[in-house]
Amino acid sequence: MAVRAVRGAVQLERDEAGHMGEQVGALLTAVLERNGLSTDDLISIWFTATPDLHSDFPAAAARRLGITDVPLICAQELDVEGAMPRVVRILAHVESDKPRSGIAHVYLGAAAALRKDIAQ
């Protein structure tokens, strides 16, 4: 098994805890499904949120999905003028037999514009 990094992002429609939970949960589920991973394959997940999001911790969505024994951390994205608003990003470290080129990075909805080169 190798350690691989998986990126992903989702843009929220509004800063509301329930909506954040739904959208971040969908992002995490898509990352796991598209990469053929289970929660046992997770090593750690970094979450970042743009400064306009403060209704909840993105990591709370992972806990609600049952990801309870994986180290999680949340941080704030840089406040860059003109950056896409209301975005949660993830960087998940996983164990996988896939080569680096076989990892599916997941950018949902409008967040696909952030990385057109790797968005699925």
N, C-alpha and C positions, 0 to 999 in steps of 0.2 A: 504494500500500500504506500502511496505517496501522499504528501500533503499538498493540497491544491487550494487556490483562492478563487472564490466565486463572487462576482460583482453583481449588483442589481440596484434598481431605483424605481420609485413610483411617485407621481405627483398627486397630491391630495386636492380635492375640490374645495375643501374648507378645513379650518383648524378646529376640529371637534374630536374628542377622545374616541367616541364610538366609530366614527369614520376612519380615523387613523388606525384603529385596531383592525377593522375590516380590510383596509388597503394593504397594510403591512403584513397581515396574515396571508392575504392573497399572494403577495410578493414572495414570502417565505415558502409557501406551498408550491408556487411555480418553480422556484429555485430547486427545491428538493425533487419534484416530479421530473423536471426537464433534465436533471442530471442523474436520475436513477438513484437518489440518495435517501437514506432514512435518518431519523434524528440521531441514531447511534453513530453515524458518520461525521457528525458535526464536532468540531474541536472548539471553535469560538466564533462569535459574530460581533462585529463592530457596526453600530448604527450611527448615522449622522442625520441631522435634520436642519433645514434652513432656519435662520433666526426668526422667521415669522410663524413657526410652529412651536407651541408651548402648552397645548392642552393635555398632553400625556407623554410618557416615555415610549418611544417606538419598541423598545425591548419588552414592554408589557404584552404586546401582541404575541411575541414568541412564547412567553410564559403561558398565555391562554391557550396556545396550540399544544401545550404539553412539553415544551422544550424547557425543562426545569433543572437539568444537571449540566448545562453547557454554560460556560462563562460568556456573559453578554455585557456590552458597555455602550453607552450613548454619549455622543458629543455633538457640538454645534458646528455646522458648516461655516466656512468663511462668508462674511457678508459682502459679496462682490456685487457691485452695481451692475444691473442688467441681467443678473443670473435668474434662472427659472425659479419662481416662488413655490413654496409649499412642497418641497421635495424631501423624501426620506430615502437615504442611500444605505446599502449594506455592503459589507466586505466579510464574507463567511470563509473561514478556514475549515477545510473538510479533508477526510481521508477518502481517497478514490484511486481506483486502478486506471482511470482514464488518463490519457496524456493531456498535457496543458491545453493543447489545441482542441481537445474534445470536450472541454468544459463549456457549458451553455450559460452565458451571462444573461440576466433577465432584466429588461427595462420595460415596465408596463405603461400602457397608455401614452400620454404626452411625454413621459420621461424617456421614451425611445429616442427622442431628438437629442438627448444628451450624449449618446454614444451610437450614432448611426453605423459606425464601423463594426460594432459587436452586438448590437441589440438583436434579439431573436424575434 
